[in-house]
């Protein structure tokens, strides 16, 4: 499963980091920080190609 995490903070807190690490064990995980990555076309493509999108 392809999972996309969209983060709004520079650093994820401990809970988010733990969830991401657990998902990486069995899934294809991509992480995008929207404060650092302003390429919205790329972000939209990632959303469209992902099975699950999680925003923090």
C-alpha positions, 0 to 999 in steps of 0.5 A: 500500500502506498501511504502519503504523510503530509506534514505541516511542521518541520519536525514530527512529534514522537507519536507521528514519528512512531506511526510513520516508522511502523507503517514503513515496515510493511508499506511504501511511505512518502513524507512531504512537508508542505512548509518546505515543499511548495511544488503543489503539482508534485504534491497533487500527483502524490495524493492521486497516486497514493492509496492512503493520505494522512495529514498532520 
